[in-house]
Amino acid sequence: MSGIVIDAVDKSFGRTEVLRQVSLSIEPGEFVAVLGASGCGKTTLLRCLAGFEPVNAGRIDIGGETVSAPGRHLPPEERGIGVVFQNYALWPHMSVVQNVAYGLRIAGVPKPEREARVARVLEMVELGALASRRPADLSGGQRQRVALARCLAMESRVVLLDEPLANLDVHLRGALEEEFAAFHARSGATMFYITHDQAEALALADRVAVMDRGRILQFDRPEALFRQPASETVAGFIGEGRVVPAHDIRPDGTGRAQAIVLGQPALLRCAPDEKPRAQAMISVQPADLALLPDPAPAAIPAHVTRATFRGAYLRAEVMAGQAAPVALSLNIAAPASLCRGQRISLALRDGWVIPDPAALSSSQPARTDR
Ligand SMILES: Nc1ncnc2c1ncn2[C@@H]1O[C@H](COP(=O)(O)OP(=O)(O)OP(=O)(O)O)[C@@H](O)[C@H]1O
């Protein structure tokens, strides 16, 4: 068993509270990404898991064993984890083979087995031909694959990854994303991946924990974060979400609600237990908006503030609504032409009523159990 339980962990540096009541329950073999802006505490959480930092309160269990709690701190090397760092953390004086074999040597794995394992994992990450090179003679992507090979060779059941693609260019990031997915499929390891890049998190992870100022705001599947954000902060953070006020919310008890948005009636999605409300905030993604060919009854009037050619579509930034216009974005399939200042008519085809913050317990992050 290699699941991870993080239960109500607090971590401070002096008077600075960095982690506040962080709780996450991660299944064995699950790929979890922790997503948040710079400085929100992601690296600190990873360092607590890895055993580089003690916790002030709460508990961390790995594989059913308590590894961190006040008065208990198992050292990193006894936690059975592999760590892939942003800066690769390779030994500069060692060759690729020596770097990959290092942990096995320290663990006392006999030479014939060590050599066989190292050769196998280097083939897996397609570095067999570069086995005798030093890290200085490798590209950034190759160095990161050496770091991955090192984890594969150790057969760690839990792998922590600290922004492993942050230093790489866009092409390499795509290739290595596939590498991580393949690594996960091959190894069945529990992966804990921190990043500030939501595309990476949403593409790779089974579940994503959205973190803000030391707290977990929502821990959910990527589709659920996108379609059913639990708070305005998550709604504004995921995808290209905009948060828009709505009035006169009338839920039907089955996850649908009638409401007035930007002066017009709209049919929205909501939680099945959503209550009627005079006002709510809703989450709107670009795909939820449609351009109407002509002024139509019940259309939302808007004017274009910016139109950008994006190849397969035109991206339009608009100010929508009459009484209190809000900034929205939509994508219009090519061929299309719109220009700045043009008046258009929009329809809102979908949207999500963000749950009432007053109705939620303030200390509980939203969760979906698998
Ligand atoms: N050893 C330390 N001593 C004092 N403060 C620290 C220490 N380590 C981290 N912090 C502070 O804790 C906060 C969270 O830092 P952390 O590195 O965990 O954030 P992060 O989300 O990983 O950010 P980034 O994406 O920029 O790496 C920051 O305000 C940081 O200055």
The ligand as an ORCA input file, in Angstrom:
! r2SCAN-3c Opt
* xyz 0 1
  N      12.747     28.032      4.928
  C      11.871     29.046      4.888
  N      11.921     30.042      5.777
  C      11.033     31.060      5.771
  N      10.012     31.162      4.870
  C       9.917     30.206      3.948
  C      10.821     29.093      3.893
  N      10.453     28.291      2.859
  C       9.363     28.880      2.301
  N       9.048     30.015      2.943
  C       7.916     30.912      2.623
  O       6.751     30.124      2.553
  C       5.886     30.589      1.524
  C       5.557     29.438      0.592
  O       6.722     29.053     -0.117
  P       6.741     27.780     -1.090
  O       8.101     27.695     -1.678
  O       6.228     26.603     -0.372
  O       5.675     28.248     -2.177
  P       5.408     27.668     -3.639
  O       3.932     27.641     -3.793
  O       6.126     26.389     -3.835
  O       6.025     28.792     -4.551
  P       6.841     28.668     -5.943
  O       5.845     28.156     -6.956
  O       7.257     30.082     -6.208
  O       7.974     27.733     -5.701
  C       6.608     31.737      0.846
  O       6.099     32.927      1.381
  C       8.042     31.524      1.246
  O       8.730     32.756      1.303
*
